[in-house]
Amino acid sequence: MGLVIHITLSLSLLLSSPEPAVQPASKAKPISQSLRMAPSFFVPNARHQKTGKPMVSDDTVLAFVQTFQGRVMFTPSGAYIGMTSAPQKVPGDKNDPAQTVVLKAGFSAAQAQKRNLVPRLEKPTAGKVNYLIGARDEWQTQIPTYEKLVYDQVWPGIDLEYLGYMDHLEFRLQSSGQ
């Protein structure tokens, strides 16, 4: 077994819901902490059986994970982290729309192509997801979920593994010892 380097991607503040300044008297913090550490499973960007339409319209997205504050989409060149920012309060402006911010953590397109990087899903779960959007015949149901997403050989002898939680995304660099 090779060396395992464990790194938590520092997106906790970006992907988590803000904690209230004053905790309610009911002391609900343990439940809140449990939910925040709950896994958020990876979902393949499956195509609809009849329409052929993928769940995420970008064909380069092979899988995604949903968190409290946004969605992380995985392509051969890396992870795209999309989250909604708080609306900017402008005095007198009645229309304060939230904005979507996208960050990329990954590789150059050239490196991804050279190394033939394609994320793969690992460890199927018992959970299934359903997307009930549009007319009933457009719904996507019973889509499998996975615990882990892996990029093999991002560098010689090193794999990159992602694990999702409701308030953070974690990655591990796994060495095969070569």
Secondary structure, DSSP 8 states (H G I E B T S, - for coil): ---EEEEE-S-HHHHS----SS--TT--HHHHHHHHTSB--EEE--B-TTT--BSSS-TT--EEEE-SSEEEEEETTEEEEEEE------TT-S-----EEEEEEE--HHHHHHTT---EEEEEEEEEEEE--SSGGG-EEEEEEEEEEEEEEEETTEEEEEEEBSS-EEEEEEE---
